Amino acid sequence: MSIKTTDIPDEVFHVANMLESKGFEAYLVGGCTRDLILGKTPKDWDITTNAHPSDIQALFPEHYANNDFGTIGIKTESEDERLKIIEVTPYRSESGYSDARRPDNVTFGVSLEEDLKRRDFTINALAYRISTAELIDLFEGISDLRAKRLQTVGDSDERFAEDALRMMRAVRLAAELDFMIEGKTMAAILKNSEQLSRISIERIAAEFLRIVNSSTPMQGVIFLEKLGLLKQFIPEFADSIGCEQGGIHAFDVYEHLLRTMQAAADKEFSLNLRLAALFHDIAKPATRRVGGKNKKYTFFGHEVVGARMTKSILERLKLPREMIEEVVNLVRWHMFFSDPDEITLSAVRRTITRIGEDQIENLLNLRVCDRIGTGRPKEQPFRFRKYKAMVDEALRDPISVKMLKISGDKIMEISGEKPGKKLGYLLHALLEEALDDASKNTEEYMEQRALELLKLPEVELETMAEAGKRRQAEEEAEALKDIAREHKVL
């Protein structure tokens, strides 16, 4: 494993070279070094140096002090969001972590080795000196990258005592990189899991969302639960573990939720949809009752109770209001497309009104993931394809005079015509022309043509209007056939 210098942007070279040119050392460190070795594009760039914060500030006038730990953000002229700020941090050692988050004391100007010793995981304790292409690996981080293994630098208990959020970060990295967590590191997380309560919920939520938005969120949540972390911030999941469902479900509620979320990740659906997938049946344990027609258990109203539970959980995590509303809405209405009774077009329209046109596709996709989560081999049976056709039909603009670039009010304004049958005939006659040639459906043409047609006798306009109505019906029928063919329900 090695780093290609061609993968390092000019902006990063410039900052490193400026430091080196003044006699300082400059190393890429942390996640960016790890990602470069893995052949990934870093999301941000961090440089560590033996320069003091005041030295860094003097070299780069365009900067801002990023935190209390000496980090200086160097502003660049890059259009790339990942390169607009290059962070430079002096070598430092830390001591005392009374709040299980921040060091009480920070010392600058120590050696690179001392700096790397304070880092969380071996794969993040790799340093690369751009000027000499030298890779520094003091803690066998390369070996762990090759083994796809995550373990702490030095004593795990000490690392997690320094910052309890590192336990969440371990799970997040495992989920994002598809790594396993080394045994002693796992044992230390389990031992120290209750220390997570000392961390702000906002920081916990940020790591949790990244786990859910990773490529292997099911593995991530399993780690959270097994290591005692999940119950620290979402204890509601505990009741779903081992909660049998019966019927079509091959898994208990907990595993079904995880598999539904993983299905959403496999299809690269949005974070909000993944959250809805994870929480959609969260209330089944609370609503489960024994018995029912041809069923071992019933879960009546679990979508309503689940929406309330989901809202409470997401508000506790202090997530954005719009995100909460969208996820809760999906949980509330997720049963619509799983109702075995026949669904009418009017019912589909009402659901679209409730959840919004922009969310109806997510509701359909949630149903697909829900089916996959049951263990069913077929994710889109005939009935579901028919539902999708009905949604398309409900969303489709009807072929009517509303399509015209002119209205009855406009015609009366420019012509002085009064309301009546003749006005209706005129609109349908104009629709016939628009259906025959869509390029004619402009405000200019329609106004001019309306004035011309109004000169015709009413009976002649009526004949033209009837032709327009027949054409409208034909176009409408053909459009519905196209939708049915598209969804293979014709």
N, C-alpha and C positions, 0 to 999 in steps of 0.2 A: 504494500500500500504506500502510495506517495502522492505528492501534490504537484499538479501541473501549474507552472507559473502563468501560463496563458489563461487560467481560470480566475486569476486575481485582477480585479479592475484597476484601471489607471488611477482612479481617485485614491484607492488604498495604497498603491505604490507611492503616490505622491506624499501622503502623510508619513509613511514609513521612511521613505528616503530623506524627507526633511529632518526627521529626528536623527537618523544615522549620520547625515551630513554635519550635524552639530555635535557629534561625538557621543550620542546616546544610543542605546540598544532599542530595537523595535521588533516585537514578535506578534504575529497573529496568534490569538489564543481563544480557547473556549469553543463554543458551538460552531463558529465559522471554520476553524481548523478541522474540527471533526467532520463537518459536512464536505469540505474540500477533499478530504481523504476518501470519503464515501462516494465521491463523484456527484454530490448534490450541490445545488446553488444555495449559498448561505442567505438567510433572511436578514441578517445584519452583520456588521463587521466590527470586531473588537481588537484593539492593539494594546499590548502592555509594554511598558518601558521603564528604564531606571531613572527617567527624568522626573523631577518634582512637578507637582501641578502648576506652580508658578512658571517653570521653564516651558511647559507645554503651552500655557496661555501666551507667553511672550512670542513663541514661534508661530502661533496661529491666531492672528487678530480676530478672525471670524470664528467665534466659539461661544459656548455657554457652559457654565459649571452644571454638571448633570445631577450630582448628589453630594452627600457628605463624605464620600469615600475617595475623593480625588479624581473621579471620572470627569473628563473634559470632552464635550461633544464638538467635533470639528465640522464646521459647515462647508459643504462643497457646492459646486454649481451643477451637479448631476441632476438629470430629470428623473432618474430611477429612484423611487421612494426608498429602496434599500441602501442607497449610497448617498443620500442627501446629508446624512450625519454619520461620520466615522468616530466611534468612541475610543478615546485613548485614556488608559488608566495606569497610574504608576504602580510599580511593584509594591506590594504591601503585605504586611502581616496583621492578623487580627487576634483579639483576645476578649474574653468576657462576653457572654450572650445571655444577658439577664431576661430578655423578652423572647428567647428562642427564635429570634429573627435577625436582629442587627447586632454587630459587634459593639461592645462598649468602648473599645480602644482600637485605633487604627494607626499603624506605623508605616510611613512611606520610605522608599529608598532601600528596602531590603533586597536580597538576591532573587533572581528568577525562581530558584528552587523553593525558597520560602513562599513565594507568591503562588506557585503551583500546588504546594502542599495544602493550602487553605481551600482549594477548589472541591466541588462536590463529588464528581465521578471521574474515574480514570480516563474515560473517553473525552472528557471536557478539560483534562489537565495536559493536553498536548499543545506544544508551542512551535511555531514555524517562523524562522527568521528569513524574511524575504531577501535581504541583501546577500546572504550566503547560501540560501536554499537548505538551511539546516533544520531538521525536524528534531525537537526535543521531546523525549518520551521517558520520563523518570518513573512512571508508575504502571508500565505495561499496558498503556491504553491501546496501542496498536494490536496487541494480542487479544484484548477484549473486543475490539472492533471486528477482528477476524472471527472470533467465536460468537459474535452477536450476543455479548454478555454485558450486563450493566452491574458495576460494583463501585463502592465508594473509594475515595482516596483515603488510605489509612483506616483508622478505627471508625466503623459505621455509627456507633453510638455517639461518638464525638461530633461527627459531621451532622447528624440529625439534631443534636442538642444545639449546635450553632444556628441552624435554621430548620425548623420543623417542616417548612414547606418543601424541603428537599425530598421528603417521602412522597409527596404528590408528584413532584417533578420526576422521580424515579419511574413511577407508573406511566406518566405522560411520555417520557422518552422511550420506554419499552413499547408503548402503543404506537408512537409515531415511527419508530425505527424497526418495529417488529423484533425486538430483542427480548431475551429472558433476563430476569433479575437473579443475580448470584445468590446462593443460599444464605450466607452470613448476612448479606445486605437485606434479604427478605426477613430474616429472623429479627434483625434490628428494627425494621419498620414495624413489625408486629408488636415488638416489645415497647416501642415508643409511640405507637399510633395515637394514644390519647393526647400527646403533646400537640397534635394538630389543632386542638381547640384553642390554642394560644395565638393562632394565626388569624388574620382578618379574613372574613368570609369572602371579600372581593378577590383576594389573592388565591384562595382555594377555588373559587368559581372559575377564575381565569384558567387554571390548570385543568379543571374538570371539563370545561368546554373544549379545550385543545385535545383532551382524551377522546371525547365524543366525536370530534371532527377529524380524528386520525383515520388511518386505513384499517386499523384493527381495534375499534372501540370495544368490542365484546371482550377481547382479551384484557383490555385496560380496566373495564369495570369489574371483571372477575378478580383481577389483582387487588383493586380497591376493596372489594368485599372480603377476600381471603386474608388480607393484611390488616383488617380492622379499621380501615380509613373511611370507607363508605358510610358507615353508621355514625361517623362523627359529624357529617353534614347533611346526609339524606337517610335518616334512620327508617323512613317509611318503606324502604325496599326489603327490610328484614322479614316482614309478613308474607312477602311473595315467594320467599325461598321455601320450596317443598309444598307450596299450595297447589294441589292437584286440580286440574280443570276437567278432565274427562272429555267425552265426545271426540271431536276431530283432532283435539290437541294431543300431540305426542310428548309434550314437555310441561313442566310446572310453569306457573305464572312468571317466575323470575327468569328462567331460561328462555321462555317465549319472548319476554321483553328484550332480552339481550340479542336473541337471534333476529328479531324484527329490526332492531337498531343496526345490527351488522348488515342486514340486507339493504338498508338504506345507504350505508357506507359503501357497500360493494357496487351500488348503482351510482355512487358519487352524488347523492342527493344533498340538499342544503343542511346546514347545522340545525336550523329550526325543525326541519322534517325529521332529522335524526333524534332530536330531543322529544318530539311528539311520539316517535316510534318507541322510545325508551319508556315513556310515561303513559302510553295510551291505555294500558290495562292495570295501572297502578292501584286502582280501587277494587279490583276483583276479590282480593282476600276479604275486604270489608263488606262486600255485598254478596259473598257466596252463600247460597242456601242449598240444602240437600233436597234432591227430587226435582220433578218437573216433567213435562211431557217428553218421553223418550230421552231424557237426560239424567245424568247422575247428579249434576249440580246446575244451578241457575245463578246468573250474575246480573239480575235486573237492575238497571239504573247505574251500572258501573261507569258508564261514560260521563254521566252527570256528576257523580261523586268524584270521579277521576279528574274532571276538569277543575273542581274546587281544590283537590289535593295538589294538582300540578301548579295551580296559581300560587298556593301557599308556599310550595317548595321553591319555585322560581323567584318569588318575591323575597324569600329568605336569602337566596343567593344574590339578591340585589342586581338582577339582570335588567336590561333595558325594557321599558314598558311595552314598546312595540313588539319585541321578541316574545315577551310573556303573553301578550294578547294573541299573537299568531299561533303559538304552541298550544295554548289553552283551547283556542277555537278548534284546532285540529283534533285534540283529544275529545272535546265535547261532541263532535259530529262524526267521529271515526266509524261509528256503527251504521251510518246511513247506507253505505254500499255493501254491507254484509247482511242486511235484512233479507231473509229468505222470501218474504212476501213480494209480490209484484210491485215495482216502483213506477209510479206514473210520471209523465213528463211534467205535470204541474208540481209534483213533489220535488223533482230535480230542480225546477226553477226556484222553488222556495229555499232549497238548500244552498243554491248558488247565491241567493239574496242574503242568507244568514252568514255565510262564510266569506263571501266576496268572490268576484270573478277571478281575481289574481291568486286565490288560494284553492280553487276547485281542483286544479291539476295536482296540487300537493295532497289533497284529500284522497284523490284516486291513487296516487303513488303510495300513500300511507296504507291504503287497503292492499295493494300489491305486496308490500313488505310484510304486512300482517299475515297474509296467506303463506308467504315463505316461512315466516316464523312459526307457523303451526306444524311445519314438516310436510306440507302438501307438495306433491311433485309438480303440480300445474298451477302457475301463479295467475293466469288469466283465462279462466274457463269461459264458456259461451255467455253465461249470464253476465259476467263482469264486462266482457267486451260489449254487450248490449248496453250496459250502464254507460260506458264511455261514449257510445254512439248517441245516447240520449243527452248526455252532457253537451256534446258538440252541437246537437240539434238545438238545445236550449240556449246555447251561447251564440248561435249563428244569427246574424241580422236577418230578419224576415225580408222576403222580396215584396216590397210594397212601395206605395207612393212616398213613404218616409225616406227612401233612398235618393229621391230627386233633389237636385240642387236649387229647388224652388219650392215654396210652400203656398198653400191657399191664401194665407194672409198677404204674402208678397204679391201674388197675382192680383188680389183685390186692390192693393196699394198702387200698382203701376197701371191698372186698367180701369179701375172704378167699378169692376164687376161686383155684384151683390152675392151673398151666400145663396146656394141653391144647387139643384141637380146639375146645371150646366157646368158649374165649377168642379164638381166631382167627376163629370165626364171628361173635362179638360185634363185633370190630373192623371187619370188612367190612360188617356190618349198619349200624354207626354211620357208616361212610364213605358208604353209600348215602344216608343222611339228609343228610349234609353236602353231597354233590353235588347233591341235590335242593334244598336251601335252605342257602346258605353262612352265613346269619345264625345257624344252629343250632350252628356250629362254635366254641363257647365252652367254657371249662373247666367253668363252672357247669352248662350244659345237658348236656354230654357225661357228666359224672359222674352227674347225676340220671338220664339216659336209660340209661346202662350198668346201673345198679342195677335199673331197671325191666325191661330186656330179659333180664337174667340169670334172671329168674323164669320165662321161657318155656322150654318143652321144647327140648332140644338140636336135635331134628329141625326144629323151626320156625325156630330161629336159623340152621340150615344153609341153609334155603330163602331166608331174607332175605339171608344172606351171598352166595349164588350170584347173587342179583339185583344185589347190590352189585358183585361182580366183573365181571358183564356191563356194568354201567353204567361202571365204571372203564375197561374196554377201549374202550368207545364214546367216552368223553371223551378218552382218550389218542389215539385215532385222529383225532378231530376237531381236537385241538390241533396234531398234526403236520401235518395238511392246512392249517391256518391259517398255520403257519410256511412251508410250501412255497408257498402262494399269495402270501404277503408278499414272498418273494424271487423270485417268478416262475419257479419250477422245477417247478410242478405239471404 
